[in-house]
Amino acid sequence: MDFSRIDWRILGCSAAIPAPGQYPSAQSLRVGGTLMLIDCGEGTQIRIREVGLRGATFDVILISHLHGDHVFGLPGLMSSWTLQGRTKPLVVIGPSGLEAYLRGVNASTQGNWSYPVEFRVAEPGIVYQNDDVVVRSQALKHRIETWGYRIDEVVAPRKVCYDLAVAAGLEHADFRSLQLGRDAVTRGGRVVPNSEVTTEGRSGFSMAYLSDTSFVPELAGFARDVEFLYHESTYLERHADLAHKTGHSTAGEAASLARLAGAKRLVLGHFSQRYGRLDDFAAEALAQVQIPIAVGVSGLNPLTAFVDQ
Ligand SMILES: [Zn+2]
């Protein structure tokens, strides 16, 4: 894996009430030149500064659902961007009602945005794509309309062997076509088979963000073979009844989903504040799946968290 094009930060990972050091859900993810924000709990704009992303221009915001611990930070963040004079267009994707919520805050506070905002209502399938990423959404099972997201890096299927290609008489202008798997023709008219001057391309970064949700085995298809699965684990097994009643998951259930999906690594998060220590979350998850597991505390960079494993 080549993660040099990826920058992923957990900005907040707690459920419900914010507290010093415990911020509600928000993650930033840069893939190539595309910077995304996934959920935006209260305090997110402070966390963005604290992790060194001050001044960064987000291209896309993905919102899972309209519970406050996932969206109370969004009106403030979008307002601050106006104060900073942002002009770059923004795409905001989420459940129906998200646009009305944000426009309602603007109406009540006489706010506006200094930049174009395109709202897209999430639906099953591809909701955003460009040269860097393909973003898909999928309905989750929670108490209100909730969407999970899957982000796949766009990578060329073939890698050009520079020396071989040049020796075969090809030029830089031919490389893009070669990366896409096509044969090339030299200036002299000789056909160079793609397989003679390329090797298989690297696999791309992929992650699925599933929060908030009950354990739904069918979601494994949506998260199939992802490099990273972020799955909420609000509760431990001893509070499984509570998890089922409130549309949440236990750590063991999150791990079961990772196993069913064939995920390569698991990041847990959205922990209930009833737990003083988070050690048991990883232990309960490890009992269900033998893959690297990270406990998603605020400030974590999941890529480096897994570097030694
Ligand atoms: Zn919720």
Residues whose N, C-alpha, C, O or C-beta is under 5 A from the ligand:
A	BS01	ZN	H67 D212
